[in-house]
Amino acid sequence: MAEVPYKGASFYFCGSGCAERFKSDPERFQKEPLIRLNNVWKVFKMGAVETQALRGVDLNVWEGDFISIIGASGSGKSTVLNMIGLLDRPTDGGVFYKGKDVSLFNDEERTELRSRIFGFVFQQYNLIPWLTAFENVSLPLIFSGRNSARNIEVLFTEVDIKERMTHRPFELSGGEQQRVAILRALVNDPEVILGDEPTGNLDSATGGKILDMLVQLNKNRKKTLIVVTHDPHIAGKADQTIAIKDGRVVRNHHIYKKLYVDEHGHG
């Protein structure tokens, strides 16, 4: 436990890393977080069997953060991402966006907010196979009633695959498909990019390029970036790491992160 005095009050943190993060910009961390999970529980029921996927998760995400969420398979980390991205509802607890409990929103309100605020990048690229790369990226604009073909061409140019715009997914490499998936996530200019194992299906060299692309979006475009990962390189570059174990946030996550990176980095 680390103590930091500020303006006559004492603030307590889980370790020196969190304390230093606070000291770097204390005013920022006095404000309401962009996203806040408050005592979130998620219970899945199959007949008489109940599985507690999340058990009282609390976490804060501030605007412009780059956060990695790590943990073993089945720990609940992807369920946390689903809660943040409004893809699922908590059984109990609240999910807050700019101070509003969006877990209470109806389905239509949640869909509108999700399409406007979040861009999603998954391990499986989820591209529609009979559409071209350009058409796949255009889909969110069509659903939202916008038309920005010129902006899409600029995006393809920025990631060096403009010549692949008319190709279908089966004609693209894994790295090219993931870049198309990232462009699709960006086309509506979301505040937050959510990645669920975005480099999981890629070789290390290609995964490194995708990681660099995501980091540049965070640093240069100030996009809030939240990534669930097994990749120690992603965990190592994040501003904050949230470790999940058995559906709970691990409080000594700096120790957990070091062990995790050491284990996976030398595997």
Secondary structure, 3 states (H helix, E strand, C coil): CEEEEECCEEEEECCHHHHHHHHHCCCHHHCCCCEEEEEEEEEEEECCEEEEEEEEEEEEECCCCEEEEECCCCCCHHHHHHHHCCCCCCCEEEEEECCEEHHHCCHHHHHHHHHHHEEEEECCCCCCCCCCHHHHHHHHHHHHCCCCHHHHHHHHHHCCCHHHCCCCHHHCCHHHHHHHHHHHHHCCCCCEEEEECCCCCCCHHHHHHHHHHHHHHHHHCCCEEEEECCCHHHHHHCCEEEEEECCEECCCHHHHHHHHHHHHHCC
